[in-house]
Every structure is written in structure tokens, then in C-alpha cells.
Amino acid sequence: MSVDADLLETLMSQNENHPLNFTLKLNNLSFQLISVSITNSPIPVNEPTTRGGVYFSDTFAYKMKGVVEDLSIVPLLTKKMLGPNTEFGELIITTQIDDKGKPVTLEIFTNLTNSVQTPNSIELSMIIVKLNSI
């Protein structure tokens, strides 16, 4: 995982204190991601491992959840989900934080681990795999 821990902690703190605006970019389309939470939590492995030969998993991961209210995203997610699909893609989410008084745009690269669809929205559960400031 290529994550600057200080930058990620700043992102988590600012989002907790004042929810940030997140945009999910997928197939040249943009979708607003709302109700975003980011946590560092345990995952169901006893030691660092490569899961299914597809992706690396540590014993803790930075997890991100968010809701998209535009259901036109649903068919675009089919090749993005981890699990039996070994050819998945990363989801790219952008936001802007304040870093020492300057606005900084972040690109958050995630793997989609789960989605729950309701009649009006879809909740995405993701693991953060990379974080870039641009």
C-alpha cells in the first residue's frame, strides 16, 4: 500500500470534523460520493498475505464507505468488485483538503469490496490502496 499516513490522518480528521466533497470517477463519468467514512480497522487475516493471488492484504486496512445516489453507476461497477472476479479495477475518488493553510487535491485509489443497493442509492465499501496529492 502506498499511503502517506500523515496525509491520510489529515484527510480522516478533516472529513470527520467537516464532511468533505468526494467525487468518484469511473469510465470518464463523475459521481458524487456522500456520507463518506474512513477508518483503520482489522480485516479477516491473521498475517499479511496475498489474497487469491490478486491483491495484497495486511492485517489492518484503511477502509472507506460512501453512498452514490445516481444508480446509473451500478452497471459500471461489475468489473470493479473484488471476490470471484480476478480482473477488477481500482476506483479513483478525488477530494480536497486543507494542508497547512493550502488547498490540496487528493486522489484516493480504492478496491471495491462490497456494495449494497437500495431503491435510491448504492453504498460502496472499499479498501484504500493508494493516496496521491496532485
C-alpha positions as CSV (number, residue, x, y, z in Angstrom):
1,M,0.0,0.0,0.0
2,S,1.4,3.4,-1.0
3,V,-0.3,5.7,1.6
4,D,1.2,8.7,3.3
5,A,0.0,8.1,6.8
6,D,0.1,11.8,7.8
7,L,-1.8,12.8,4.8
8,L,-4.4,10.1,5.4
9,E,-4.7,11.1,9.0
10,T,-5.3,14.7,7.9
11,L,-8.0,13.5,5.4
12,M,-9.7,11.4,8.1
13,S,-9.6,14.2,10.7
14,Q,-10.9,16.9,8.3
15,N,-13.7,14.6,7.0
16,E,-14.8,13.7,10.5
17,N,-14.9,17.4,11.6
18,H,-16.4,18.8,8.5
19,P,-17.6,16.4,5.8
20,L,-15.6,16.9,2.6
21,N,-16.8,16.7,-1.0
22,F,-15.8,13.4,-2.7
23,T,-16.1,12.6,-6.4
24,L,-15.8,9.1,-7.7
25,K,-14.5,8.9,-11.3
26,L,-15.5,5.9,-13.4
27,N,-15.4,5.4,-17.2
28,N,-14.9,9.1,-17.8
29,L,-18.0,9.9,-15.6
30,S,-18.2,11.6,-12.3
31,F,-20.4,10.6,-9.4
32,Q,-20.8,12.4,-6.1
33,L,-19.9,10.2,-3.1
34,I,-21.8,11.2,0.1
35,S,-21.9,10.1,3.7
36,V,-18.2,9.1,3.5
37,S,-16.4,7.5,6.4
38,I,-12.8,6.4,6.5
39,T,-11.5,4.1,9.2
40,N,-8.4,2.0,10.0
41,S,-9.7,-1.4,11.1
42,P,-8.8,-5.1,11.2
43,I,-9.5,-7.4,8.3
44,P,-10.1,-11.2,8.5
45,V,-6.5,-12.4,8.0
46,N,-4.1,-13.4,10.8
47,E,-0.9,-12.2,9.0
48,P,0.0,-10.2,5.9
49,T,-0.9,-12.2,2.8
50,T,-1.7,-12.1,-0.9
51,R,-5.4,-12.9,-1.2
52,G,-6.2,-15.2,-4.0
53,G,-3.1,-14.2,-5.9
54,V,-4.9,-11.0,-6.8
55,Y,-4.2,-8.4,-4.1
56,F,-2.1,-7.9,-1.0
57,S,-3.8,-7.7,2.4
58,D,-2.3,-6.6,5.6
59,T,-3.9,-7.4,9.0
60,F,-5.2,-3.8,9.2
61,A,-6.6,-1.7,6.3
62,Y,-7.9,1.8,5.7
63,K,-11.5,1.3,4.8
64,M,-13.8,3.8,3.1
65,K,-17.5,3.7,2.8
66,G,-19.7,6.1,0.8
67,V,-23.1,6.4,-0.9
68,V,-23.8,7.2,-4.5
69,E,-27.4,8.3,-5.2
70,D,-27.0,8.0,-9.0
71,L,-28.0,4.4,-9.8
72,S,-26.6,4.7,-13.4
73,I,-23.3,3.7,-11.7
74,V,-24.5,0.2,-11.0
75,P,-23.7,-1.5,-14.3
76,L,-20.2,0.2,-14.3
77,L,-19.3,-1.5,-11.1
78,T,-19.5,-5.1,-12.3
79,K,-15.7,-5.4,-13.2
80,K,-14.6,-3.4,-10.2
81,M,-15.7,-5.7,-7.4
82,L,-13.2,-7.9,-5.6
83,G,-14.1,-11.5,-4.9
84,P,-14.5,-14.2,-7.5
85,N,-13.6,-11.7,-10.2
86,T,-9.8,-11.7,-10.6
87,E,-9.9,-8.8,-13.1
88,F,-11.0,-5.9,-11.1
89,G,-10.1,-2.2,-11.4
90,E,-9.4,0.4,-8.9
91,L,-11.9,3.1,-8.2
92,I,-10.5,6.7,-8.1
93,I,-12.0,9.2,-5.7
94,T,-11.0,12.8,-5.5
95,T,-11.4,15.4,-2.8
96,Q,-9.7,18.5,-1.5
97,I,-8.3,19.0,2.0
98,D,-6.6,22.0,3.7
99,D,-2.9,21.1,4.3
100,K,-1.1,23.8,6.4
101,G,-3.3,26.6,5.0
102,K,-3.1,25.5,1.4
103,P,-5.8,23.5,-0.6
104,V,-4.5,20.1,-1.7
105,T,-6.4,17.9,-4.1
106,L,-6.1,14.2,-3.3
107,E,-6.6,11.1,-5.4
108,I,-7.7,8.1,-3.4
109,F,-7.3,4.7,-5.1
110,T,-9.6,2.0,-3.7
111,N,-10.6,-1.6,-4.3
112,L,-14.4,-2.2,-4.1
113,T,-15.1,-5.0,-1.5
114,N,-18.8,-4.8,-1.2
115,S,-21.9,-2.8,-2.4
116,V,-25.4,-2.7,-1.1
117,Q,-28.1,-1.3,-3.4
118,T,-31.3,0.3,-2.2
119,P,-34.1,1.7,-4.5
120,N,-32.5,5.1,-4.3
121,S,-28.8,4.6,-3.8
122,I,-25.8,2.2,-3.6
123,E,-23.4,2.0,-0.6
124,L,-19.9,1.2,-1.5
125,S,-17.4,-0.4,0.8
126,M,-13.8,0.0,-0.2
127,I,-10.2,-0.6,0.9
128,I,-7.8,2.3,0.3
129,V,-4.7,1.1,-1.7
130,K,-3.0,4.3,-2.7
131,L,-3.3,8.0,-1.9
132,N,-1.7,10.8,-4.1
133,S,-1.7,14.5,-3.7
134,I,-1.9,16.3,-7.0
